[in-house]
Amino acid sequence: MRPRARRRVHHTPDLTSLLDVLFIIVFVSLIRASAVQQVAAQPAPKPVAPTPPPPPAHVAALRAAALANLNADLAGRTAVVVRVTAAGTIDALELGADKRVLDVPLLEHSADPDAAIAYLGDRSAELRVCRTVAVHLGVPDLAKHLVIIAPAVPLADLKRALHRGLHEDLLRCLADQHGIATIVDVANVKP
């Protein structure tokens, strides 16, 4: 008798598990994409600046004493208000109730094509704000004065040369006239 030939039976592979795996991968990808979109839609939290540790007690005491000294020095000085127009002219000095009307230019047309306007105080110390104040008050220096520069418009609206020149005059006031000067921005003054 002849041995029987074995029949090979060909079974088709089961695709159910492959489809399940694909479904899970697609589902997880969709969830991740949704999470990324939600995070991107929310504004990032602003980083909180670390607060410095408080100074030691002896440093805090020295700081308080220094501020008290500065406050006493400034309070002991006579305040002079210098009114500056938007066009770059000192139009008044106010010393207490005394108001002096002036017409002192702080700007000039420049020959430099890159700078159409120049600050006069850069050219001459005699044309700086504090020197002008000292001359009109008739004092040799401003050691006993607090010069308050008050532009008629917010600082952001001043011509660039005037803005820069006034700020440089703050430092030059101490060096040239022994006075302390500050600029008060009209935008920060509440009536």
C-alpha positions in Angstrom: 0.0 0.0 0.0 1.2 3.3 -0.8 1.6 5.9 1.8 -0.9 8.6 1.6 0.4 12.0 0.5 0.0 14.5 3.1 -2.1 17.3 2.2 -1.0 20.7 3.1 -3.6 22.9 4.3 -2.9 26.6 3.9 -4.5 28.7 6.6 -4.9 32.5 6.1 -3.2 34.5 8.8 -5.4 36.1 11.4 -5.4 39.9 10.9 -7.4 40.8 13.9 -4.5 41.3 16.2 -2.7 43.4 13.6 -5.7 45.7 13.2 -6.0 46.0 17.0 -2.4 47.2 17.2 -2.9 49.7 14.4 -6.0 51.0 16.0 -4.2 51.5 19.3 -1.3 53.3 17.7 -3.6 55.7 15.8 -5.7 56.3 18.9 -2.7 57.2 21.0 -1.4 59.5 18.3 -4.6 61.3 18.2 -4.7 61.8 22.0 -1.1 63.1 21.9 -1.9 65.5 19.1 -4.9 66.8 21.0 -2.8 67.3 24.1 -0.1 69.2 22.2 -2.7 71.5 20.7 -4.2 72.2 24.1 -0.8 73.1 25.6 0.0 75.3 22.6 -3.3 77.1 22.9 -2.6 78.1 26.6 -0.1 80.9 27.2 3.1 79.9 28.7 3.3 80.9 32.4 5.6 83.8 33.0 8.7 82.7 34.9 8.7 84.1 38.4 11.8 86.0 39.2 13.4 84.6 42.3 13.2 87.1 45.1 16.6 87.9 46.5 17.1 86.9 50.1 16.6 89.8 52.5 19.9 91.6 53.4 21.5 91.0 56.7 20.3 93.2 59.5 23.4 95.4 59.5 23.1 96.0 55.7 19.4 96.9 56.1 20.2 99.4 58.8 23.0 101.0 56.7 20.6 101.2 53.7 17.9 102.9 55.9 20.4 105.4 57.3 21.7 106.1 53.7 18.2 106.7 52.4 17.4 109.0 55.4 20.6 111.0 54.7 19.7 111.3 51.0 16.1 112.3 51.9 17.4 114.9 54.4 19.9 116.3 51.9 17.2 116.6 49.2 14.6 118.0 51.6 17.1 120.7 52.6 17.7 121.9 49.1 15.6 124.6 47.4 13.5 123.3 44.6 13.8 125.0 41.2 11.4 123.9 38.5 12.6 124.2 34.9 9.8 124.2 32.4 10.8 122.8 29.0 8.6 123.0 25.9 8.1 120.2 23.4 10.1 122.3 20.9 13.1 122.3 23.2 13.1 125.7 24.9 13.3 126.6 28.6 10.3 128.8 28.9 10.1 129.3 32.6 11.9 128.9 36.0 9.9 128.5 39.1 11.5 129.1 42.5 8.7 128.9 45.1 6.0 131.4 44.1 8.5 133.3 41.9 8.0 132.4 38.2 10.5 133.8 35.7 9.5 133.6 32.0 12.4 132.7 29.8 13.1 131.8 26.1 16.3 129.8 26.2 16.7 127.3 23.3 18.2 123.9 24.1 18.3 122.7 20.5 19.9 123.9 17.2 19.8 122.8 13.6 22.8 120.6 13.0 25.1 120.6 9.9 25.4 116.8 10.4 23.0 115.2 7.9 22.6 112.2 10.2 21.4 114.4 13.0 19.1 117.2 11.9 18.9 118.6 15.4 21.6 118.8 18.1 21.5 119.5 21.8 23.3 122.8 22.5 24.6 121.6 25.9 26.8 119.1 24.0 28.6 122.0 22.4 29.0 124.3 25.4 28.7 123.9 29.2 27.3 127.4 29.2 24.2 126.2 27.3 23.3 123.3 29.7 20.1 123.4 31.8 21.8 123.7 35.2 24.2 126.4 34.1 21.2 128.3 32.7 19.5 128.0 36.0 22.5 129.2 38.0 22.9 132.2 35.7 19.3 133.2 36.0 19.2 132.7 39.7 22.5 134.7 40.1 24.3 132.0 42.1 27.8 130.6 41.6 26.6 127.0 41.8 23.6 124.9 42.6 24.9 123.1 45.7 21.8 124.1 47.7 19.3 123.5 44.9 17.3 120.6 43.6 16.7 121.2 39.9 13.4 119.6 38.7 13.3 119.5 34.9 9.6 119.3 33.9 9.0 118.9 30.1 5.6 120.0 28.9 5.0 116.6 27.1 5.7 113.0 28.1 9.4 112.0 27.8 8.4 109.5 25.0 7.2 112.4 22.9 10.3 114.6 23.1 12.7 114.9 20.2 15.5 112.4 20.4 18.2 115.0 20.8 16.3 116.8 23.6 15.5 113.5 25.4 19.2 112.4 25.4 20.5 115.9 26.2 18.3 116.4 29.2 19.3 113.0 30.6 23.0 113.8 30.1 22.5 117.1 31.8 21.3 115.3 34.9 24.9 113.9 35.4 26.6 117.1 34.2 24.6 119.2 36.7 26.4 117.5 39.6 29.8 117.7 38.0 29.4 121.3 36.6 27.2 123.0 39.1 27.3 120.8 42.2 23.6 120.5 42.0 21.2 117.6 41.9 18.8 117.4 39.0 16.0 115.1 38.1 13.5 114.9 35.2 9.8 114.5 36.1 7.8 112.8 33.3 4.5 114.6 32.9 3.0 111.2 32.0 3.7 110.0 35.6 2.4 113.1 37.4 -1.2 112.9 38.7 -3.0 116.2 38.9 
